[in-house]
Amino acid sequence: MKLNEEQRKIGIKYNVMQLLMTDIHNKRYDELQKIYEALNLRSNNQLVNKLLEERNVGELFTHTVYADALLVVADYLDNRLEVIDLVDLLYSKRCPRIKNMFTDWEHQYKSTGTIKNAKKFEMSYTENYYLHFLFYRSDVFEEPDKVLKGFDFEQDRYMLNYCFYMTDKNQFDNALIFCTTSEESEDYLKGVNRENKEYVLMSKFFDRYLTKRRIELADYLHIEVNKLAEYIHSEMKSQSKNGEAPIRAGIVGQIELFTKDIIADHNGGTSWYNAMTTTANEKWYGQSVMYVPDVDRLIRNYFKSFVTTKYIEMVMEKKQGFTKLTLSRECIPDNYEIVYRTILCMYEMDVLYKMFAIMQKQYYTDFSWEKITNQDLATRYEDIISNLEQNIVDKENKINSLLQKNRTLSLQITADNSKQTAPLVAENNKLLKAIENKNSEINDLKKQIEYQEQFISELNKTDNEGTSNTYDLELLQNKRFLFVGHISDVLPEIKHKFPNSIFMESETNNISGIEVDAVVMLIKWMSHSMFYKVKSTSALSQKKIVMCNTKNIDTILQKVYEEVI
């Protein structure tokens, strides 16, 4: 099968995600961290947004944030070639045997159209996924399935969705079908016969069934059916006021009490639980969450589970069919008191999980690799510098290869003055241009390393915040500065004090040709790419640069005053 560009992107994405997920399972996060940080995201907003998406959630809470960080990376794999390059670099270090073997295979296949003496050996999961990644990336192997045994694009495409994007939500919606015999259902689940089937839980007949059950539940409670959700919420929401919660009688009080006992048994506090649904707290006490569960959804989910268990009993245990008549006649609750009490418990479960979801969102918002991995600044940037140095080595090797090719062509040109000389000269000129470009890239990388080391040095410095303030604000305001860093997040008041200055809050800001008196860098609140961009901008090369390592605005202005005025 000849792969097109879109199919290669799918294959690359699947194998990169499997590489990183295998590491997550093994509690190894180094590569994921480096790739995630290479995206240069300003905040964790994209990570937090994954909590709102339907996706395959990490099976353990400790895995979840890493699995979602992996999904953020996956969003960039189609259009950020440098991320793919970084993946290749990182895993070539992990799997040198695979990288060297594949490079040799490419050379053989390019020159002979075959691969000879391919040795068989046991591969780890990581090596296997990396090998498939290299085949998808290569422009030498147009039909990898003819070269690598077990290479299957269609399987990879299916597994990409199955492993990473298939959700637990509504998992029985397309699994239960109306059937006259249990064999019909079994064939459907096996994929033998899936034509002209009608799903039970997604049918108009289930919607009619649910409408009837809601009416019966409302009749039991002696209320109007359109008031069901409002009534259950008013019964179940917390009656606490300013932290004081009355003890209530009846089933509602019982559920509230055993829920609080469950929270307390896990050494949790019940004040947060009270604050989730109460609307009685006064402003001086603190803001309530005022969460309102979707009771209509809870009622629907109750009857979906009721029908599903009845389906399993009749079709899978009793080996009978399940028809529309079965739905309307056999799936009616015997006791609506039990239905009501169960829905009240579901309400409370919903509130408890909402508490967890709020905590998880805060965890994602505050997530940082330094906290999780206990890295100091030097350790964090040593790896970045190491990768840049490796890039230089790779490019120098490429230059040496091009130089050798250039020498060979030069000899051919000298020896042959025939009509074929012209294309050789053209090819030679192309090589010279490529060498020139590679040299330029190496110089740029060396500059990046120099600036990276300067950046780390500045990060490790501290500003003395105990000095007296003698700066003249009016005199400073007469100057025009370039402030670099996430100003809006850290020190928004600077924008008000210096309305005529320029603020670079992202490495994408255009600062070429700007006119300023000096540059002020908030080192701890900016990325190394922002640092590099300022240092490499010719318009700023002669400008005074003030490095600040504090959020104290008086300390910053005093330092600027001393170094600039």
N, C-alpha and C positions, 0 to 999 in steps of 0.2 A: 504494500500500500504506500503510494507516494504521498508524503505529508505536505499540506500547504501551511502557510504562515500561521493561520488561526489555530490549526491543529497543534502545531509546535508550541504555541503559547499555552494552550490547555495542558499539554504534556509537561512543559516546564513548570507551570504552576502546581500541578499535582505532585510532582516529584520534589520540588522545593518544600512544599507543605509537609510532605511525608518525612523528609529529612529533618525538618525542625520539630515535627510532632514526635518522631522517634527520640530526639534529644529530650523533649519535654517529659516523656514517659520515663526516661533515664535520669531525670532531674539535672540535666545539663542545659544551661541557658546562655552560655558564652556567645555562640553564633547568633542566636535569636536577638540578644541584646545589641550586638554590633550591627546587625542588619536593620533592626528597628531604629536605632539611633542614627543610622545613615540616612534615614528619611528626613531628618531635621524638622520634626514636627514641633510646633511652638508650644503645644499643650497636649493634655491627654484627652481632648474632646472626642477624637476619632475612636479611641479606646473605649471611652464611656458610651459612645453611640452604639457600640457592638452589643451592649446590654439590651438595646431596643430591637435588635434584628433577630430574625429567625435563623438559627444556625445550630450546628452540632456543638453542644456545650461540653466543656471538659468534664470528665467523669468525676473528678475530685475538685473540691473547692480550691485547693492549692494549685491545681492545673488550669483552672478556668481563666485567670487573668493572662496566663501565658498563651493559652489557646486563642484567646481573643486578640492578643498582641500579634500572633501569627496571622490571624484573619486581616488585621490592619495591613501587615506587610503584603499579604496576598492581593490587596486592592491596588497595589502599585506595580505588581510584577509585569503587567502587560505593557506599561509605557515608561518604565524607568530602567533602561538598559544597565545603568551603573549598579543597580541593586542586584541584577542577575550576575554581573561581573564579580561583585563582592561575594555572592554565594559560591561561585566557582572558585575564587581565591581561597575562601575559608575552608571549603571541603576538600580542595586539592591538598591542603596541608594535613587534613585528617585522613585522607585516603590517597597517599602518594602512589601506591601500587596501581590503583585504578586509573589515576590520571596519566601515569607513564605508559601503561598498557594501552589506553585509549588513544593517546598521541601516536604511539607506534602503529596502531590499527589504521588511523587516519592516513598516515604516510603510505602504508602498504596499499590501502584501498584506492588512494588518489593515483598511485603510479601503476598498479596492476589490476585494479578492479576486484581484487579478492583479499582475504585475510588468511595468511598461512601460519601454521604453528601456534594457533590460539590455545594456550594452556588452560585446562580446567582446574578450578580451585573453589573452595568454599568461600562464599562472600557473606559478610554481615548484612543486616538490613540497611544500614547506612551506606555501605559500599554498593549494594544493589540499586538503591534509589539514586545514588550519585552517578552510577554508570548510565542509568536510563536518562537522567538529566542531561548528561553529556551527549547522548545520541540525539535527543530532541534539539539540543543547541547547535549541533554540527550541521554545516552546509555541505559536508562531504557525503554523508549517508542520506540520500533522498528517500530510501525505502529501508528503514532500520529493521523492520520485521524480517527482511530477507537475510540479515546479517546476524542479529542477536536473537537467539532462541528464547521464546517466552515474551518477546516484545509485542504488546497488544494495545494499540491506541484506544480502541473502543472500551476495553476494560478499564484503562486509566481514566477515560472521560467519565464512565459510570462511577468509579470509585472516588473521584474528586467530589462529586455531589453526595455520594453515600457517606463518605468519611467526614466531610467538613461542613456540608450545608443542609443535610437532612435534619429536620427538627423533630423534637418529641411532641410537638403540638398537634392535636387532632389525629393521633396516630391510628385510630380505628376507623376514621371517616371513609377511607377507600379500601378497607379490609373486609367489611361486612356487606354482603350482597343478599338481596332477596333470592331465595332458592327453594325449589320444591323438594330437594333431597340434600342430605349432608354431602353426598359425593360431588354434587355440583359446586358446593362451596370449597371442598378440598381441591378440586381441579382448578378453580379460580386462583386459590392461594398458591398452587404449584405453578401457575402460569400456563396451564394446559389449554384452557378455554376462557378468554377474557372478553369476548365480543358480546355486545348487546346486554351488558349487566347493569343493574341499577343498584346504587349504593343505598343502604338502609338509612344511615345517619345524615345523608346529604339529599334525601328525597323530599318531595313535597308532602309525601305521606307522613314522614316524621314531623314536619312542621305542623301538620294538622293534628297529629298525635300530641305534640307538645302543647298546642293551644288548648286542647281538651283537658290535659293534666293541669295546666295553670288555672283553668276555670274551677276544677275540682279542688285544688289547693286553696284558692280564694274563697270558695264556698265553705270549706272547713274552718277558715279563719274569720268568716263572716265579714269579708271586705270585698270591694270591687276589684276585678282582676287587674285593671290598670294601676292599682295602688299597691300591688304585691311588693315590688322592690322598695318603695318608699316606706311601707309598713315594717318590713323586716329590718331595714336599716334603722328606723326610729326605735325599734325594740332592742336592737343589738348594740348600737353605738354607745360608747362610754358615757356615763352620767357624771363623771368626775368634774370637779371645779377647783382650779388652782391646786391640783395635786390630791385633793380629798375626794375619795370615791365611795358613795353609799353602797352598802351590801344589799343586793336585791334578792328577792325570793323567786321561786319558780324555776323553770328550765333555763331562762336567760341568766339568772343569778348563778345557777349551778355551772353553766358553761363558762361564765366569766371567772368564777372561783377556781375551777380546775385548770383553766388556762393560765391564771396567775401562778398557781402552784407549779405548773410545768416550767414557766419562766424562772421562778425562784429556785426550783430544783437544779437548774443549770447556772445558778448564781447570777441571774439577770435581775434587773430592776423592773418593777411594774409601772413606774411613773411614765416611762416612754410608751408602754402599752396603753395606759390611760390617755395619753396625749394624742394617740393615733387617730381616734375617731370622735373625741369630745369637741363640742363647739362652745363650751361654757367658760373656758379659761379667760381671765382678764389680761389686758396687755401687760400689766406690771409683772405678772407671773411668768410669762413666756409664751411664745407663739406655738399654737397647736398645729399638728399636721393636717387635721380635718380631712382625713382620708375617707372616701366614700366608695366602698367596694361595688363592683358591677354585679348587683344581685340578680339581674335578669340572666347574666351569663352563668352565675352559679346554679340557678334553677335549671337552665338548659343542660349544663354539665351533669347535674344530678340525674336527669332523665336519660341523657346519653349513656351514663354508666349503668343505669337501671336496665336499659334495652340491651346494652352490650353483654352484661352478665347473663341476661335471659337468653340471648343468642348463643352464648358459649354453652349454657346448660342444654339447650334444645338441639343445637346442631353438632357440637363437638362431643358432648357427653351422652346424650340420648340418641344421637345419629338420626335426627329428624330434620325436616325442612323448616324454613322460616320465611313465611309469605307476608303480604300486606295484611291479610286477615289475622295472622299471628300477632303482628304489631298492634293492631287495633283491639284484639280481644285478650291476648295472653300477657300483655305487658302493662297491666293496670295494678297499681299498688293496692295491697289489702288494707293498709292502715295509714291514713294521711297524717296522723300524729307522729309516726316514725319519720315520714317524709319531711315534715316541718322541722323536727328536732335535728335531723341529719343536715338539712340546709343551714340551720343556725350554726352547727359545728363547722360546716364548710366556710361560712362567713368568717368565723374566728381563725380558721386555717389561712384564709386569704389575708387577713390582717397581719398574722404572724409572718407570712412570707413577704408581705409588703415591707415589714420592718427589716427583714433580711435584705431585700432588694435595695432599700435606702442605704443600709450599711455597705453593701457591695458597691453601689455607685460611688459612695464617698471613698472607699478603698481604691477604686479605679481612678478617681479624680486625683488622689494623693499619691498614686503609685509612682515610684522612681526606682531605677535600677540600682542607684547607690545605696538606698535603704535596704532593698531586698538582698543584695549580694554583699553588703558591707564593704563596698569598694571605697578606697580613698581616691582623691583626684589624680594622683600620679599613676596609680594602677589603671584607672579608666582610660587615660590618654596614652599610656605606653603602648597599648595594643593598636590604637589608631596610628601612632607613629610607625609601629612595626609593619602595619599593612601598607602604609605609604612607601616605606623603604623597600618592601617586597615588590611594590608596583614599579619602583625605579629599577630594581634588579631585572624584572621581567622585560621592561622596555629596553634596558641596556642589552640584554640577550637578543632581543628582536633587532636592535641596531646592528649588533655583530653579525647576525644572520644576513641582514640586508647588505652590509658591507661586503661580506663574502660573495653574495650573489652579484653585487656591483663589480667586484674585481673580475669575476668570471665573465660577465658580459663585456667588460672593457677589453679583455683579452680576445674575445670573439670579434669585437669591432675592429681591433687592430689587425687581426689576421684575415678578416674577410671584408673586402671593399666592394662586394657585389651589391646587387639591388636589395639584398636583405639587410643591409647596414642601417637603413633609415628606421625600421621598426625597432632594431636593437638600441639605437641611439635614444629613441623615444622611451623605451622601457628603462634604459639607464637613467634618463632624466627623471622619470617617475620615481625610481629608487632613491635618487639623490634628494628629491623633494620629500619623500617619506622619511629619510634619515634626518633631514632638517627638522621636520615636524616632531619626530621622536625626541630629538635633542631639546627642542623647545618644551615638550611635555616634561622631560626629566628636570629641566631647570625650574619649571612651575612647581613640580612635586617637591623639589629641594627647598623652594621658597615656602611651600606649605609646611614642611617639617620645621623650618626655622621659626615661622610664625606660631606653629603649634607649641613649640617649646617655650616661646615667649609667653603665649597664652597660659600655659600651665604654671609658669613662674609667677605671673600676675595673680592667678587664682589662689596661690598659696600665701600671698601677702595679705596683711590685715591693715585696715586704716585705724589710726588712733582717734577714737571718738571723744577723748577727754580734753581736747585742746579747746581754748577759748575762741569764740567767734568774733573776728575783727573785719569780716568782709563787708564791702559796700555793695548792697544789692542793686542799687540804682546804676552804679558803675558797671556791674556785671551785665545788667539788662541792656546796656548800650552796645554790648558785643553780640555777635551772632555765632552760636555754637552748633555743632553736630552732636546730638546726644544719641548714643548707641546702646541698645538694650530693650528689654520688654517694658518700656516706660509706663504704658497704660496699666499694666498689671502691678508694677512695683512702686512707681513714684508718679502717679498721674498729676500731682500738684506742680511738678516741674513744667509741664506744658502750659499751665496758667501763668507761671512766673516768667516764662521765656517764650511768648507767643511768636516772636520773629525768628526763633531758632528752627533748626531742622531735626526731625526725630526719625532715626532708622530703627524700626522695631522688627525687621525681618531681613534675611539675607537677600530677598528679592527686591528690596527698595533700590531704586536707581540713584546713585550718588555721584555719578560721573559729571564733572564740570561744575559742581556746586562751589559757592563762595562762602567760606566761614572763617572765623578768627581762630578757632581751636576746636578740637574733638574731645568729647567727654565720654569715656567708656565705663559702663556699669558691668564690670567683668563677670560677676557671678550671675548676672541676669541676661546673658547673651550667649549665643552659640559660637563655637570656634570658627564656623564658616563666616559669621558676621565680622569677627576679628580679622580674618584673612582678607575679606573684601575691602575693609577700611585700609589695611596695611598695603594692599596692592593697588589702590586707587591713586593714580598719578596726581590728581588735583589736590590730594591731601598729604602728599609725600613731605612737604615742607612745613606742615602745620603742627603746632604743639598738640600732643596727645596726653590727656590727663586720665590716669587709671584710677578708678574708684571701686572699693570692695565693700561698700556699706550701703544700707538703705536710708541712713540718717542724712536728711537733706542739708542740714547745717554743716555737717562734716564735709559733704560733697562740695558745697558752695565755697567753704573756707579753703579747701584744697585747690579748687579752680582759681580762686582769687590769688592764692599764693603763687601758683605756677604760671598764670596767664597775665595778670595785671602788672 
